[in-house]
Amino acid sequence: MSAPVHPARALWQLFEPVYAVAFLQPENRAALGALGLEADWRGYVAARAAPLGAADAPPVIAAFFNFAPRRVERALPEVWSQAGPAQVLAARAEGSAAALARLLESVEPARVESATAALEEAVARLDCAGRVLAAANAALPRPADVHGRLWNAANLLREHRGDGHVAALVAAGLDGCEAPVLHCTLVADRKVLQPMRGWTDEEWEAAAGRLVERGWLTPQGAVTELGLVRHRAVEAATDLAAGRVWEGWSPDELDRLTADLRPIAAICRELMPINPLAMPPVER
């Protein structure tokens, strides 16, 4: 019998695919491309970092955590000379809302509104202390249209969870390269994740070697029992840090949100052109 899934994890698996449309759909690529930003890397960095203002690379490297510093430095601060943060935020909002409007054409408008309102209720309960990306996003104006609001709420919950996850990884003693190495050992595809994060083969192998020295991996690159225990502890800490917002919800309220969000998440997940985090499929 499998252990019950923490509500924070179960709901993350539903709002993460909604959040991901901001970086993976043609509407977003077009909106950022109109500003002269590449649809893939430079556009991604600008779109995620824009809530921090015209930041230089060091604070963004720290906030993103598991990207190679040089990869961020290739984009920042140069991208701000092409498009300011306000322009990038407007393009991000426009592209995300347009992508969701297209993707969710077959979903009943009442269901979209219900899921959006529930996620916004959760957002209103977020404590962003110690969570820099979540706090910066929470300070932005809320979009007016339902698809923009839906993406905005998913983004806030995702960045809030992500900030907590980074804290858990740091507390476990993992660095920015060791974390994706461990993740690929367990579920993700190195061929997809490593180039996206920008680590060289030499850096990746060195990080794996450090995990071997600590007893988390075998010399052959398989996760050890100790590694599994430590990984589960990181994930449990992440769920705990993200779970407070859901504590006051009744089982019926959580079930209603899940029922409304599941078909939305399933569509977004099915139409993700890449899946770097190895997110599981969503059953409708």
Disulfide bonds with the S-S distance in Angstrom:
none
